[in-house]
């Protein structure tokens, strides 16, 4: 199957000479640890599927932060002082809102730190006909190790369907690293 590394502005394989080299390196690691690309793709899909739970937890956190400062609303624009005013109440509220981390319900050390949105999709670089959403990018973090990773529908699809974990960009990780940092213990 053809592979188009330029289907992404970031590229998919970093400084590797071929996609086959990337896949082989990860497969060798998976063979050693008894893992699979399918399990990695399923884990990414599981995390991506927690969107509503995350949004609900974040909304509750927002209410709690505003209540802590004595407000019955959750609108930063109603506070006195913009976030750039050092030491302002608005800056304190903003900092607490920004620090929100949501632990996955599976009791792992993994938290979602951020969901970024955009309005675009992306074709699969293997030209398999899949047009995938990249409009929900999640930054996940292992609180114990500090390792962070950005995932989206594309990263999950590539892992599960094409046995590819990206390299050399924010989405890049080795198979062994994914198991060490993001699989349930």
C-alpha positions in Angstrom: 0.0 0.0 0.0 1.3 3.4 -0.9 2.4 5.8 1.9 2.4 9.6 1.7 4.5 11.0 4.5 3.6 14.5 3.2 -0.1 14.0 4.0 0.7 15.9 7.2 2.6 19.1 7.7 4.5 17.4 10.5 5.3 14.3 8.6 4.6 10.9 10.1 8.0 9.2 10.3 10.4 11.9 11.4 14.0 11.2 10.2 13.5 7.5 9.5 14.2 6.5 5.9 11.0 4.5 5.4 7.7 3.7 7.0 8.7 0.0 6.9 11.7 0.8 9.1 9.4 2.6 11.7 6.9 -0.3 11.7 9.6 -2.9 12.0 11.2 -1.2 15.0 7.9 -0.9 16.8 7.0 -4.5 16.0 10.3 -5.7 17.4 9.5 -3.9 20.7 6.0 -5.3 20.7 7.3 -8.8 20.2 9.6 -8.4 23.2 6.9 -7.1 25.5 4.0 -9.2 24.2 2.0 -6.2 23.0 0.2 -5.3 19.9 -0.6 -2.3 17.6 -4.3 -3.2 18.0 -4.1 -2.9 21.8 -2.4 0.5 21.4 -5.1 1.7 18.8 -7.8 0.4 21.1 -6.4 2.3 24.1 -6.2 5.5 22.1 -9.8 5.0 20.9 -10.9 4.3 24.5 -9.4 7.6 25.7 -10.8 9.5 22.8 -14.2 8.0 23.6 -14.2 9.7 27.0 -15.0 13.1 25.6 -18.4 13.6 27.3 -17.1 12.5 30.7 -14.1 14.8 30.4 -16.3 17.8 29.4 -18.6 17.1 32.4 -15.8 16.9 34.8 -14.2 20.1 33.4 -17.5 21.9 33.7 -17.8 20.9 37.4 -14.3 22.0 38.0 -15.0 25.4 36.4 -18.1 25.9 38.7 -16.0 24.9 41.7 -13.2 27.4 40.9 -15.6 30.3 40.4 -17.5 29.4 43.6 -14.2 29.3 45.5 -13.7 33.0 44.6 -17.3 33.8 45.5 -18.9 34.0 42.0 -22.2 32.4 40.9 -21.2 32.6 37.2 -18.4 31.0 35.2 -17.5 33.8 32.8 -13.9 35.1 33.0 -15.0 38.3 31.2 -17.2 39.2 34.2 -14.2 39.3 36.5 -12.3 42.5 37.2 -8.8 42.5 35.6 -7.6 40.5 32.6 -5.4 37.5 32.8 -2.4 39.5 32.0 -2.8 41.6 35.1 -0.3 39.9 37.4 -1.9 38.9 40.7 -5.4 39.8 39.7 -8.3 37.6 40.7 -9.0 36.9 37.0 -5.4 35.6 36.6 -5.8 33.3 39.6 -9.1 31.9 38.3 -7.6 31.5 34.9 -4.5 29.6 36.2 -6.7 27.2 38.2 -8.9 26.6 35.2 -5.9 26.0 33.0 -4.4 23.5 35.5 -7.3 21.2 35.2 -6.3 17.5 34.8 -8.8 14.7 34.5 -7.7 11.2 35.5 -9.0 8.4 33.4 -11.7 6.2 35.1 -9.6 3.1 34.7 -7.5 4.0 37.7 -4.3 4.4 35.6 -1.8 7.2 36.1 -3.0 8.8 32.8 -4.8 12.2 32.8 -6.2 14.3 30.0 -4.6 17.7 30.2 -6.1 19.4 27.2 -8.4 19.0 24.3 -7.7 21.2 21.3 -10.2 21.7 18.5 -9.8 22.6 14.9 -12.0 22.4 11.9 -10.2 20.0 9.5 -9.9 16.4 8.6 -7.1 14.5 7.2 -6.7 11.7 4.7 -5.0 8.5 5.8 -1.4 8.6 4.6 -1.8 5.0 3.4 -4.6 6.1 0.9 -6.9 3.5 2.4 -9.9 5.8 1.8 -10.3 6.8 5.4 -10.9 10.5 6.0 -10.3 11.0 9.7 -11.1 13.8 12.1 -8.1 15.7 13.5 -10.4 18.3 15.1 -10.2 16.7 18.6 -6.6 16.5 19.7 -6.0 15.3 23.2 -2.9 15.8 25.2 -2.6 12.9 27.6 0.0 12.7 30.4 1.2 10.0 32.7 1.2 11.8 36.1 3.8 9.4 37.5 6.4 9.6 34.7 5.5 13.0 33.2 5.4 11.7 29.7 3.0 13.5 27.4 1.5 12.5 24.1 -1.0 14.1 21.6 -3.5 11.7 20.2 -6.5 11.9 17.8 -8.5 9.7 15.5 -5.7 9.6 13.1 -3.1 8.3 15.6 -5.6 5.6 16.7 -6.4 4.6 13.1 -2.7 4.4 12.1 -1.8 2.2 15.1 -4.7 -0.2 14.8 -5.2 -0.4 11.0 -1.7 0.2 9.6 0.6 -0.7 12.6 2.2 2.7 12.5 3.1 4.9 15.5 4.3 8.3 14.3 7.8 9.5 15.0 9.6 12.9 15.2 6.5 15.0 16.0 4.1 15.7 18.9 2.2 12.4 18.0 5.4 10.3 17.9 6.1 7.6 20.4 7.7 4.1 20.3 5.6 1.0 21.1 7.5 0.3 24.3 7.1 3.9 25.5 3.3 3.8 24.8 3.0 0.6 26.9 5.2 2.0 29.7 3.4 5.3 30.0 -0.2 5.0 28.7 -1.4 1.4 29.0 -3.2 0.4 32.2 -0.9 -1.2 34.8 
